């Protein structure tokens, strides 16, 4: 099992890096929908850390500060989300970002009313999306109490993971689809019991194989996704042999590269390359710490 001390060190350095680079998460005007993605990922990681309650006081304070900064400064207390939603009526991005704030007590009645009007539209229900994205949309609608939410079981069965792809066909794109299917169905690790037993058994068998391949290829972003997926399962392995190399790949400043070694150059360009693997590692360390501590407390 992974060491809580190792996970804590890895996570603490990540949150310090996120705090120092928070201005880089500010949405750009050139593509307002796509620019919401980093903010949503930051909000998710912070919300999960606060939900799990396993971080030290400094990490906890940093996550609260970043969530508040993202809501008030980056999203103008939700006005940015409502404005983008009105500009792009069929997008689900604003709703999926908002749900992380909403569940931590933030609210924007105008956006919620806009979503109640727009989500029942034929265009929203027919908007083209790959199956795991449709699953994420269904769950976001459910979490916000929207009556338009589709059937969860049907959405899960329609995903690649729900069809149990042959393990040798799982490349990076398929792996990301698999990991996000698990993230969505468990509400980002809050409900491991929602993973059907057949899917959990499939992942228990093949996750170690895919993780070993990531280690061999030094694919740190995908490794973080797979380790987070493991921590979302009813019986997580939390293998320390996988966490050690991820910690070793972390730069002294706290960030993690997507693959190989840390990139160098312009600070903004480097941020674009490393923010995602760094946030993924933050999410993964939080869940793994929570599950490891639970295992220690419940051990006979």
HELIX and SHEET records of a PDB file:
HELIX    1   1 UNK A    4  UNK A   20  1                                  17    
HELIX    2   2 UNK A   22  UNK A   25  5                                   4    
HELIX    3   3 UNK A   36  UNK A   52  1                                  17    
HELIX    4   4 UNK A   57  UNK A   69  1                                  13    
HELIX    5   5 UNK A   70  UNK A   74  3                                   5    
HELIX    6   6 UNK A   76  UNK A   78  5                                   3    
HELIX    7   7 UNK A   79  UNK A   87  1                                   9    
HELIX    8   8 UNK A   93  UNK A  102  1                                  10    
HELIX    9   9 UNK A  109  UNK A  118  1                                  10    
HELIX   10  10 UNK A  122  UNK A  126  1                                   5    
HELIX   11  11 UNK A  131  UNK A  143  1                                  13    
HELIX   12  12 UNK A  152  UNK A  157  1                                   6    
HELIX   13  13 UNK A  161  UNK A  163  5                                   3    
HELIX   14  14 UNK A  167  UNK A  169  5                                   3    
HELIX   15  15 UNK A  172  UNK A  185  1                                  14    
HELIX   16  16 UNK A  192  UNK A  194  5                                   3    
HELIX   17  17 UNK A  197  UNK A  217  1                                  21    
HELIX   18  18 UNK A  220  UNK A  232  1                                  13    
HELIX   19  19 UNK A  240  UNK A  249  1                                  10    
HELIX   20  20 UNK A  267  UNK A  298  1                                  32    
END                                                                             
